[in-house]
């Protein structure tokens, strides 16, 4: 992936998110109406959408400098604030947090992500495989069962960077076809997601170069997990 001259300049110009970013997201939580959102569209653009797109370019540039195989596209890699309420009990129309991903293709749907979460409740970076397709999850489990040492070695590399794989949706029991499994990887066989994360302080949001460098450092530390998954699913 090569950034064109214009995008390189935009990445270099990213100074960070303004102080209004978290204030806007917090206010949005209190004013969950289309009318309020439209009245504050200018603030939405200047405090959220435009800096988020600039951040994607800066983060991509920082990862490229470290020769990491992930990047993003300002339009394809960012998440909208609008919520899909069709199948949700929560009918609030807007999310109160934002985010963007870097992937091998620059698209959100590409498996294996480096994600940045922006929220008044606290931001964090995350990386790995979130809600993998059924065939991908099956392939992960087969690989863990057949080559437990490889999975454990990957976990050890993450631990050296003070990272661990976490899953809030893990099964309580082993899947049906994995009753007899190396006890050292039983926790992994039960996972539905393979993710690692690292929080960052709010003040980092307002320093563009440091934020971009921080996500690149995190991506480098999380790369053993990403490479493990990519090798399995191709």
WOCORCOR-V734876 format. One record per residue. N is the residue number from 1. RES is the residue in three letters. NEAR is the number of other ideal C-beta (glycine too) atoms within 10 Angstrom. D_CENTER is the distance of its C-alpha to the mean C-alpha in whole Angstrom. Layout:
n = [N;N]
res = [RES;RES]
near = [NEAR;NEAR]
d_center = [D_CENTER;D_CENTER]
This chain:
n = [1;2;3;4;5;6;7;8;9;10;11;12;13;14;15;16;17;18;19;20;21;22;23;24;25;26;27;28;29;30;31;32;33;34;35;36;37;38;39;40;41;42;43;44;45;46;47;48;49;50;51;52;53;54;55;56;57;58;59;60;61;62;63;64;65;66;67;68;69;70;71;72;73;74;75;76;77;78;79;80;81;82;83;84;85;86;87;88;89;90;91;92;93;94;95;96;97;98;99;100;101;102;103;104;105;106;107;108;109;110;111;112;113;114;115;116;117;118;119;120;121;122;123;124;125;126;127;128;129;130;131;132;133;134;135;136;137;138;139;140;141;142;143;144;145;146;147;148;149;150;151;152;153;154;155;156;157;158;159;160;161;162;163;164;165;166;167;168;169;170;171;172;173;174;175;176;177;178;179;180;181;182;183;184;185;186;187;188;189;190;191;192;193;194;195;196;197;198;199;200;201;202;203;204;205;206;207;208;209;210;211;212;213;214;215;216;217;218;219;220;221;222;223;224;225;226;227;228;229;230;231;232;233;234]
res = [UNK;UNK;UNK;UNK;UNK;UNK;UNK;UNK;UNK;UNK;UNK;UNK;UNK;UNK;UNK;UNK;UNK;UNK;UNK;UNK;UNK;UNK;UNK;UNK;UNK;UNK;UNK;UNK;UNK;UNK;UNK;UNK;UNK;UNK;UNK;UNK;UNK;UNK;UNK;UNK;UNK;UNK;UNK;UNK;UNK;UNK;UNK;UNK;UNK;UNK;UNK;UNK;UNK;UNK;UNK;UNK;UNK;UNK;UNK;UNK;UNK;UNK;UNK;UNK;UNK;UNK;UNK;UNK;UNK;UNK;UNK;UNK;UNK;UNK;UNK;UNK;UNK;UNK;UNK;UNK;UNK;UNK;UNK;UNK;UNK;UNK;UNK;UNK;UNK;UNK;UNK;UNK;UNK;UNK;UNK;UNK;UNK;UNK;UNK;UNK;UNK;UNK;UNK;UNK;UNK;UNK;UNK;UNK;UNK;UNK;UNK;UNK;UNK;UNK;UNK;UNK;UNK;UNK;UNK;UNK;UNK;UNK;UNK;UNK;UNK;UNK;UNK;UNK;UNK;UNK;UNK;UNK;UNK;UNK;UNK;UNK;UNK;UNK;UNK;UNK;UNK;UNK;UNK;UNK;UNK;UNK;UNK;UNK;UNK;UNK;UNK;UNK;UNK;UNK;UNK;UNK;UNK;UNK;UNK;UNK;UNK;UNK;UNK;UNK;UNK;UNK;UNK;UNK;UNK;UNK;UNK;UNK;UNK;UNK;UNK;UNK;UNK;UNK;UNK;UNK;UNK;UNK;UNK;UNK;UNK;UNK;UNK;UNK;UNK;UNK;UNK;UNK;UNK;UNK;UNK;UNK;UNK;UNK;UNK;UNK;UNK;UNK;UNK;UNK;UNK;UNK;UNK;UNK;UNK;UNK;UNK;UNK;UNK;UNK;UNK;UNK;UNK;UNK;UNK;UNK;UNK;UNK;UNK;UNK;UNK;UNK;UNK;UNK;UNK;UNK;UNK;UNK;UNK;UNK]
near = [14;7;16;8;7;9;18;13;11;18;21;15;11;20;14;20;25;17;12;15;22;22;13;20;22;13;15;24;14;8;12;14;12;10;8;13;17;9;11;15;10;8;17;18;11;14;20;22;16;14;24;20;18;22;27;28;25;26;30;26;20;21;24;17;11;12;7;18;16;26;22;28;20;19;9;16;28;21;16;10;18;11;15;8;12;6;5;9;5;7;9;13;15;19;16;18;17;24;18;24;25;27;22;15;16;19;12;17;9;15;19;27;24;26;22;27;18;23;16;17;11;12;21;15;22;21;27;25;25;17;11;21;11;7;9;18;18;13;16;23;21;14;18;24;19;9;14;18;10;15;23;14;12;19;21;10;16;20;11;10;16;9;20;12;21;14;16;7;10;13;12;5;10;15;14;6;12;17;9;7;18;14;7;12;21;14;13;23;23;18;21;15;18;25;20;22;17;17;11;19;9;15;10;17;21;16;14;21;13;13;25;25;17;19;26;23;16;24;22;15;19;28;21;19;24;25;14;24;20;15;10;18;16;7]
d_center = [19;21;21;24;26;25;22;22;24;22;19;22;23;20;21;18;18;21;22;22;19;18;22;21;18;21;24;22;22;26;26;25;27;27;30;28;25;28;30;27;25;26;25;21;22;22;20;17;17;19;17;13;15;16;13;12;15;15;12;13;17;16;14;17;19;18;19;15;15;12;12;11;14;15;16;14;10;10;11;14;16;18;18;19;22;24;23;22;25;23;24;23;22;19;16;16;13;11;7;7;5;7;9;13;14;12;12;9;12;12;11;9;6;4;2;5;7;10;13;17;16;14;11;9;6;4;5;8;9;9;12;14;17;20;21;18;18;22;22;19;22;25;24;23;27;28;27;26;27;24;21;23;23;19;19;21;20;16;19;21;18;18;15;15;14;13;14;15;17;19;22;25;27;27;27;30;30;29;32;33;30;30;29;27;24;25;22;20;22;22;18;16;13;12;9;9;8;10;12;13;16;17;19;17;15;19;19;18;19;18;14;14;15;13;10;12;14;11;10;14;14;11;13;16;13;12;16;17;15;16;20;20;19;20]
